[in-house]
Amino acid sequence: MSIFNNHSAEILILLFFISTYLLSVLEKLADWKGTISYYTKHFEKTVLQKIIPLLLIKVLIFEILTIILLTIGLYYLVAEDALIIAKVGLEISAITLLMFLVGQRLAKDYPSAMNITVYFILNIIGIYLLT
């Protein structure tokens, strides 16, 4: 017996990423100026420093798109046993994580890059389970 349907692992992975991205978006929007300041300093020795606000908007768009797709995908997975939207949501999530990884590598913040790798592995497991 399960509290979920036949896709317990997939549902939990989707919930994990929905929560993660939702909190990330809310944190960025709640303190936009502080976020800009933090990332401008974090990337001060990179080619990204001058375009931080633009990059943050791009990241927010990807995060919000990911939240929407994962939420719709979760609904269809639970209600209709349909996998495709959840899988596309996780694929967009993987692209978002790769953007984060490139940024951290450019900033030479290797511990943060390593942390993103953990998220990426879980993301790929989710895609695999939905395939």
Secondary structure, 3 states (H helix, E strand, C coil): CCCCCCCHHHHHHHHHHHHHHHHHHHHHHHCHHHHHHHHHHHCCCCCCHHHHHHHHHHHHHHHHHHHHHHHHHHHHHHHHCCCHHHHHHHHHHHHHHHHHHHHHHHCCCHHHHHHHHHHHHHHHHHHHHCC
